Structures are given as structure tokens and as C-alpha cells.
Amino acid sequence: MARRLTDEEIERQLGDLPDWRRDGDTIRASFDAPDFPAGIALVQEVAVAAEDMDHHPDIDIRWRTVTFALSTHSEGGLTQLDVELAHQISQEAARRGARARG
């Protein structure tokens, strides 16, 4: 079971995740894919990574904008699993040509 991160740990780790912002006990990022199929492909790749980690994000798709929200519900907040998956999502988004929304 993952340990809930402290506020200080979260802020420090978000320093390495410029695409992500904290929203209470969740971190969120939105990416604009080059087109709708690229956005769906991004979701598919994230689904594989999430399944491998047994840690699943909330995902919202609006045309070519894909928004991810991460939180460890079983711990009632953010854990290292969220940070690790956020890094993987950002890397996959960059690989697919998706740009973070400010």
C-alpha cells in the first residue's frame, strides 16, 4: 500500500512536473493532442501503463483535449503512485506530440 505524501513532498515533486497542478487531493493535467485519434492513442497508452501499475487515472476527453486526474483514493490523497504515473503520462503526451494546456 502506498503512503500518502506530505504537502512538502507533493510541492517538491510537482517541481519536476510542470504540466501538472494540484487541486486539493488530486493532481491534474490537460494535453492538446494534434488530432482526435492522437488523443485516443494517448489514452490507450496511459491505460496500459495504469493497468501495469494497478493505478488508474480519471480521464476526460473533449475532442483533442485529454485531461487526467490522479489521486490514490484508498489513501485519501496523493501518493508516489500518482507522481510516477504523472511522469509517464507527460512523457507519453510529449512522444505523441500533445502539448500541455497552461
Kinemage of the C-alpha trace (Angstrom):
@kinemage 1
@onewidth
@group {chain A} dominant
@subgroup {mainchain}
@vectorlist {calphas} color= white
{ca met a 1} P 0.000 0.000 0.000
{ca ala a 2} L 1.305 3.451 -0.901
{ca arg a 3} L 1.933 6.086 1.747
{ca arg a 4} L 0.175 9.427 1.477
{ca leu a 5} L 2.619 12.226 0.609
{ca thr a 6} L 3.033 15.323 2.755
{ca asp a 7} L 2.264 18.763 1.330
{ca glu a 8} L 6.008 19.480 1.199
{ca glu a 9} L 6.712 16.258 -0.715
{ca ile a 10} L 3.932 16.999 -3.173
{ca glu a 11} L 5.127 20.528 -3.877
{ca arg a 12} L 8.735 19.364 -4.314
{ca gln a 13} L 7.731 16.612 -6.734
{ca leu a 14} L 5.423 18.894 -8.718
{ca gly a 15} L 8.536 20.962 -9.407
{ca asp a 16} L 9.562 18.148 -11.764
{ca leu a 17} L 6.077 18.006 -13.330
{ca pro a 18} L 5.476 21.429 -14.893
{ca asp a 19} L 2.412 20.185 -16.813
{ca trp a 20} L 0.613 19.236 -13.589
{ca arg a 21} L -1.194 21.305 -10.955
{ca arg a 22} L -2.540 20.387 -7.575
{ca asp a 23} L -6.265 20.562 -6.907
{ca gly a 24} L -6.784 19.500 -3.290
{ca asp a 25} L -6.027 15.782 -3.027
{ca thr a 26} L -5.666 15.426 -6.791
{ca ile a 27} L -3.131 16.415 -9.422
{ca arg a 28} L -4.401 17.311 -12.904
{ca ala a 29} L -3.018 17.978 -16.347
{ca ser a 30} L -4.634 18.618 -19.724
{ca phe a 31} L -2.972 17.957 -23.055
{ca asp a 32} L -3.982 19.066 -26.547
{ca ala a 33} L -3.260 16.261 -28.997
{ca pro a 34} L -2.615 17.023 -32.666
{ca asp a 35} L -5.985 15.452 -33.523
{ca phe a 36} L -8.708 13.246 -32.048
{ca pro a 37} L -7.082 9.904 -32.980
{ca ala a 38} L -3.819 11.022 -31.336
{ca gly a 39} L -5.742 11.880 -28.164
{ca ile a 40} L -7.344 8.443 -28.146
{ca ala a 41} L -3.945 6.820 -28.745
{ca leu a 42} L -2.590 8.745 -25.752
{ca val a 43} L -5.427 7.411 -23.614
{ca gln a 44} L -4.729 3.881 -24.830
{ca glu a 45} L -1.041 4.112 -23.903
{ca val a 46} L -1.860 5.565 -20.495
{ca ala a 47} L -4.376 2.755 -19.963
{ca val a 48} L -1.633 0.168 -20.462
{ca ala a 49} L 0.727 1.941 -18.042
{ca ala a 50} L -2.050 2.382 -15.483
{ca glu a 51} L -3.029 -1.266 -15.716
{ca asp a 52} L 0.599 -2.315 -15.245
{ca met a 53} L 0.757 -0.160 -12.101
{ca asp a 54} L -2.728 -1.159 -10.948
{ca his a 55} L -3.321 2.582 -10.505
{ca his a 56} L -5.970 4.170 -12.713
{ca pro a 57} L -6.492 7.856 -13.526
{ca asp a 58} L -9.739 9.672 -14.117
{ca ile a 59} L -9.737 10.651 -17.800
{ca asp a 60} L -11.844 13.236 -19.621
{ca ile a 61} L -11.709 13.504 -23.423
{ca arg a 62} L -13.064 16.576 -25.197
{ca trp a 63} L -12.318 16.415 -28.912
{ca arg a 64} L -8.498 16.543 -28.924
{ca thr a 65} L -8.043 17.699 -25.311
{ca val a 66} L -7.369 14.940 -22.811
{ca thr a 67} L -7.435 15.716 -19.081
{ca phe a 68} L -6.017 13.361 -16.480
{ca ala a 69} L -6.716 13.487 -12.736
{ca leu a 70} L -4.686 11.402 -10.308
{ca ser a 71} L -5.311 10.580 -6.667
{ca thr a 72} L -4.911 7.461 -4.556
{ca his a 73} L -8.453 7.037 -3.318
{ca ser a 74} L -7.554 4.190 -0.961
{ca glu a 75} L -5.152 6.548 0.859
{ca gly a 76} L -7.372 9.615 0.690
{ca gly a 77} L -4.823 11.739 -1.133
{ca leu a 78} L -1.697 11.790 -3.224
{ca thr a 79} L 0.957 9.081 -3.133
{ca gln a 80} L 4.125 8.270 -5.045
{ca leu a 81} L 1.998 6.206 -7.439
{ca asp a 82} L 0.311 9.406 -8.606
{ca val a 83} L 3.638 11.124 -9.174
{ca glu a 84} L 5.055 8.151 -11.082
{ca leu a 85} L 2.002 7.863 -13.311
{ca ala a 86} L 2.025 11.632 -13.934
{ca his a 87} L 5.612 11.353 -15.212
{ca gln a 88} L 4.616 8.520 -17.544
{ca ile a 89} L 1.596 10.446 -18.832
{ca ser a 90} L 3.680 13.564 -19.540
{ca gln a 91} L 6.322 11.507 -21.347
{ca glu a 92} L 3.736 9.727 -23.476
{ca ala a 93} L 1.957 13.002 -24.258
{ca ala a 94} L 5.237 14.539 -25.455
{ca arg a 95} L 6.004 11.445 -27.524
{ca arg a 96} L 2.614 11.743 -29.232
{ca gly a 97} L 3.025 15.469 -29.934
{ca ala a 98} L 0.427 16.559 -27.371
{ca arg a 99} L 1.053 19.904 -25.706
{ca ala a 100} L 0.188 20.735 -22.131
{ca arg a 101} L -2.506 23.338 -21.587
{ca gly a 102} L -1.240 26.127 -19.357
